[in-house]
């Protein structure tokens, strides 16, 4: 119920929204790999978007540019909710004129002058630059997590059993992906018509270039899957100024972390077949039985450092005789983290899966699959390579496969094999400079995570089913509750970010929904400041207006008609061409509406227990939420500048008031 992120025009906002709250709201290889960069991949084939062999829903259109005449109309309502008169003045001021007249990136960017960006696709180059050029630690600042629900068969939650089953299921997913047999990712607005064998058979006969339009006619939207190849064998490498993404699909080994130690063993044989499940189980049992004490200087702390600091230390690490060990870490299929303690509660789960103690994660890997002593499992992922849509698909498939077709049972016996030979424990040579670097990184990490508060609520009075019967968007109600809560707690409304996946378009990443609007501001003030002056009917009408406008914003963002990414692209191009920034970008109020105090994201899947991320600004909240069929969950993080517990109390009060108004009851003061 949480989301990853990417911010507008240099600001930050999480973006790991899956296709749950709106059409796309949330928020792919061959043997010849070596080092693939994001820019080169942008112009290459997208293997997975071809769909399964024999045809399928494969074509996705290019991301359109927002219509110039509509930009100010979408811009100024978002400014109206930022605190202070400056934002409203900016919204209608003279600097907005050029925004309406600009003809989009196509007018200033050509394939020759900006190779990674073409006028026919989304601009992946600048988006990768934003992530990879950021020098802050990726822990808390970028990486989110999603936690699995427990295995429905309680005995299968044994750590060794679940780790074996999830590892095998993950490799099955990898094999299906690389064979081109993975079902295309499609969002079905009307599953009764489109998610059927009959339609899938018919669409196979439609030419690839037209298949998207055929799907569109029945409200089915094929989603871009070009990010998927980065799921496996991939790592973000720290480099001075700008990091790199590294992928090596030839590697066949798994990386396992336990108590700060590093182990590798093959999960694919020389022919590319999956190693036997009982053999994988034997190797994991061998690792779990290792009684070695935790290392005095846990290397994983270095991945929590500032990226320039880590880049310098990594160079020292490589030149000190550790290059081969680092290569095995970087190229591993993925990182499996085995924790030696059970999870106490959902707050403990959030802290552990979001950051842990820093010793048993390799935060640079595309994802870490974390499994605690009691079998509680989660995916923690690095965000530069992709967004929540890809990770959620992987999570759903792994959960389904590991629970419905488990490779081993609790009674299964590990293979009789010499794991001491098959499993290699990686040892790193550390000089004094590296030991000092690790100690310093630990101090910084410990000091930072101590300032993070995480808390949550589960509102049980109703959820998606009830709200839809009232003809209200469930997502709009959740977002309205956040606006009401902040107004009650702090006496004002502030800039708010909700991520929306643009995976309906080629190389799509995310766009911003601006949930705080003139409608939510008016409705929030009525509920919080003047409840006695409005009848239940009047409050219901205001909620309907909020819902209608939120639905419009969601559709526009999903269809590439938002303004945030467009402004980001124009700013990027101005900097690339040495053009002076337009007045709009220099206005303090512009910075104010991009200072996302409420950073929100929703994820909804039967396989997801909870998810989370840290605030994107020091004085903000990180709000992961999900509107389930009959309840609403909200997981909130904050630093000392904000009070997460009090905010959640205000959210609960807001939801109670909203449900009272819907039921025609008076609002309690």
Secondary structure, 3 states (H helix, E strand, C coil): CCCCCCCHHHCCCCCCCCCCCCCCECCCCCCCCCCCCHHHHHHCCCHHHHCCCCCCCCCCECCCCCCHHHHHHHHHHHHCCCCCHHHHHHHHCHHHHHHHHCCCHHHCCCCCCCCCCCCCCCCHHHHHHHHHHCCCCCCCCCCEEEEECCCCCHHHHCHHHHHHHHHHHHHHHHHHHHCCCCCCCEEECCHHHHCCHHHHHHHCCCCHHHHHHHHHHCCEEECCCCCHHHHCCEEEECCCCCCEEEECCCCCEEEEEECCEEEEEECECCCCCECCHHHHHHHHHHHHCCCCCCCCCCHHHHHHCCHHHHHHHHHHHHHHHHHHHHHHHHHCCCEEEECCCCCCCHHHHHHHHHCCCCCCCCCCECEEEEECCCCCEEEEECCCCCCHHHHHHHHHHHHHHHHHCCCCCCCCCCCCCCHHHHCEEECCCCCHHHHHHHHHHHHHHHHHHCCCEEEEEEECCCCHHHHHHCCCCHHHHHHHHHHHHHHHHHCCCCCEEEEEECCCECCCCEEEECCCCHHHHHHHHHHHCCHHHCCHHHHHHHHHHHHHHHHHHHHHHHCCCCCHHHHHHHHHHHHHHCCCCCHHHHCHHHHHHCCCCEEEEECCCCCEEEEECCCCCCCCEEEEEEECCCCEEEEEEECCCCCHHHHHHHHHHHHHHHHHHHCCCCCCC
